Amino acid sequence: MNARLQGTDTLDARQESERRTLDACFLGPYGENDGLLEKLVVEFLRDHVYWRRNFHPEDPPAIPTRAAAHPAYQAFEARMRRELHSLSAALKQSVPFHSPRYIGHMASDLLLPGLVAQILTLPYNPNNVSEDAAPVTVDLEVRVGLQLARLFGYCDDTSCNDCAFGHLTSGGTLANYQALRLALALKAFPVALVAAAVPDIGLPATAREAFNLPRAAGVELVDRWHAWLVTRTPGDRMHWRERVDAERLEQRGIADFFARHGELRVPVVLAPATAHYSWSKGMKLLGLGREQLWKIDERDMRMDPDALDAVLERCARDDQPVLLAVGVLGTTEYGTVDPIDHIVDARDRWGVRGLGFGVHVDAAWGGYLATLFRNADGTLRERADIAGEHARFPQPAVYDAFAALARTDSITVDPHKLGYLPYGAGAFVCRDQRGVSLLAEQADYVFHGDAAPDYFARHRRLGQVIPEGSKSGAAAAAVYVTHRVMPLDHLHFGALPRQTIRATEHFVARVEAFAQAIAPMAQVAIPFMPDSNLVALALNPAGNLDVARANRFVQALHDGMRCDPRHPLQMRQFFGSATTLRPGIVGDAALIRLCARLQLDPSTFDDGDADRLVILRHTLMNPYLLDHENDISYIDRYFEYLAARIREVVGI
Ligand SMILES: *Cc1c(COP(=O)(O)O)cnc(C)c1O
C-alpha cells in the first residue's frame, strides 16, 4: 500500500474498496484499462472462432488457405482498410463522453462488462425477436426484465401469477410507447368483453364502467377471461375468442371503436409539463393525438400533486377517461423527481370513485438511482442510511418517490443512460405480467391449467409483444452480464450513482465560492436544487436587467463548450449543455424569484428571443469527476474555467 493511501485514514474501508472496484469498471478517461479490454476481446474472439471450427470440423475450409495471395482479395482488403481508416479518423471528432471534462448530455464512459459482452456477442448475431433466432439471449432479456423488476420493488418471483415482466427496447422513447400501448390495451379490453357479452366472468355492467376500471381490476379481468376460456371446449373457445377479438380496439381501430361506443371519450394522458418529447411522439404514433396529452402544472419543476388532483376532479366531473398518469423520475432537463407517491395515491383514490387509470414512471434517466435505495437482499433501505452518505440526498420527497416505485404499474428505464451501457438499450417493465398478453399479435390463451407454459417459456415469445421486430441480442447480453457483475443494489451498482451524487453535491457546494469570484462580473443562481445528478446554472451579467441580453451572454458561454466540427476537440476545455426555462412551465412565482436572484427584470420576457431564459445544464455522471488519485477536482477546474470565460465574455 503506498504512503498516500495509508495517509487517508479518514476514508472508511468500504469507500476504499468501492474506489478500487471502480478502477476496474471502465476503459477509463486515459484508456488506463486498455490491457484488460484487449485481453478480453481477443480471448473471446478466439473463443468464437473455435466455436465455428468445432461445429463440424469434418467440413473443409470453404475459403482456401491461399486466398489472401490473390490480387482481388488484396484489393478488397485494401479498400476495406482505407475506409476503416477514414472512419476511424472521422470518429476522432466524436464527443469525448469518456472524459471528466464532458459534463454535457446524458452520456459517459461504458461499463467494461457490458462493452465486452456486447462485442463478444456480436459475431453470434442473435436476433431477440424470437427464441428460434436467439436461443440464449432471449432468455437473458427476460431475466433482465426480472433484474429491473427487483430493483424497483416489483415481484420477481416467477412462480407467482402476478410476477412482473420487462423487456428491452431501442431506448426510452420506445419503452414509453410500449407503456401507452399496454395502458390502452388494458383500458379497452374490458369494453370488448362487455360488448361481446362474455358470461360468468364478473363483467362490469356498462362499457363506461369497463373503460374506467382501475388498472389492477382490468388485469384481474383479463386473467379471469383466460381462466374461463381454458374451461371451454376447443370449438367454443374459438367462437368466444373471435367474438371478443371483433370488439377489440386493436381490431376495430380508434375511430370505429369510439364510434361504436358513443358514450366514451378518447382518454387523456396526464404528464408533467417537464415530460420528455417522446410522450408527444407516442400520442401521435398511437393515433390518440397530442391534444390528449394534458400537461400538469409544476412546482419547482416537480409535478404539483394539487394540480394533478384538480385535473382529475375535472375529468371525473366531465366524464373524461384517463389512460395514464405519468410521473418522471429524473427529468431530462433538470434531473428533478416527481412525487410518485402522491401520483399512486391519487390513482388509488380516484380508482374507487369510478375513474380508473394506470401510473407509469418515466425513469429513463433516474431509474438506476434506485440502486441507492435497495439493499442486497432486495429490501428498501432506510432513508437515514442513504442520507448518512450524502449532504442533502435524498430529500424526504425524493425518498418517498423512490419508495413508491413498487406501487406503480409500469416503468421505463434506460440502461444506455445511467446504466453506462452502449446505445440500443432501453427497457420497459410492468408490475403484473398478466396484462401483457393483450399486446400479442397472436393471442396465446394457454396460460392456465396443467398445460400452461412456465414463465420463461411464455415470455420467450418476445416478438409477439415488443414494438420492434428484429433486434439485437447483443444488447440483452450486455445488460444482463453487467447486472450480474454489478447487482442492482447500493453495495454493488450503487457505487456508481453514489459517486455522481457526491460530485453533484460538491458542485452545489462550490457554487457559493464561484458566485463570489464572479460577483463583480455576473450573478449566478441554481434555479432548482437538484434531486439527482443534473445541475443547472442561471447567469446574468452584472448590471443587466434584460432577458435577451442575459440569453446572449449564456449562449456565448455555451458556444465555448460544445462540439464544433471546425476545430479540434482539444481546443475545448470543457463540454457542457444548455437548456431553457419557459415562463409557462416554471410558474410565475418561481420565475420572479429566480429573476430577483439574478437581478433580472421579469417584464423583459417577450414573445421573441426572450420568451425563455437560457441556462447552462450539467450532467454529472462521469465517475472520475473527483479524481482522488491525483487530487484533481474537475468540478473545481470547471468553475475556474467558467469564471475565466465570463471575464472574457463580459469584456466583449
Ligand atoms: C432520455 C429520456 C427519454 C427518451 O429515451 P431515449 O433512450 O432517448 O429514447 C425519455 N424520457 C426521459 C425522462 C429521458 O430522460
The ligand as an SDF file (V2000), in Angstrom:
LIG
                    3D

 15 15  0  0  0  0  0  0  0  0999 V2000
  -33.8300   10.1280  -22.4230 C   0  0  0  0  0  0  0  0  0  0  0  0
  -35.2060   10.1490  -21.9720 C   0  0  0  0  0  0  0  0  0  0  0  0
  -36.2400    9.5880  -22.7430 C   0  0  0  0  0  0  0  0  0  0  0  0
  -36.0060    9.0350  -24.1180 C   0  0  0  0  0  0  0  0  0  0  0  0
  -35.1430    7.9750  -24.1070 O   0  0  0  0  0  0  0  0  0  0  0  0
  -34.3200    7.5430  -25.4180 P   0  0  0  0  0  0  0  0  0  0  0  0
  -33.4990    6.4350  -24.8990 O   0  0  0  0  0  0  0  0  0  0  0  0
  -33.5280    8.7420  -25.8470 O   0  0  0  0  0  0  0  0  0  0  0  0
  -35.2890    7.1140  -26.4470 O   0  0  0  0  0  0  0  0  0  0  0  0
  -37.4970    9.5960  -22.2190 C   0  0  0  0  0  0  0  0  0  0  0  0
  -37.7540   10.1260  -21.0170 N   0  0  0  0  0  0  0  0  0  0  0  0
  -36.7900   10.6720  -20.2410 C   0  0  0  0  0  0  0  0  0  0  0  0
  -37.1350   11.2190  -18.9030 C   0  0  0  0  0  0  0  0  0  0  0  0
  -35.4830   10.7030  -20.6950 C   0  0  0  0  0  0  0  0  0  0  0  0
  -34.5180   11.2520  -19.9320 O   0  0  0  0  0  0  0  0  0  0  0  0
  1  2  1  0
  2  3  1  0
  2 14  2  0
  3  4  1  0
  3 10  2  0
  4  5  1  0
  5  6  1  0
  6  7  2  0
  6  8  1  0
  6  9  1  0
 10 11  1  0
 11 12  2  0
 12 13  1  0
 12 14  1  0
 14 15  1  0
M  END
$$$$
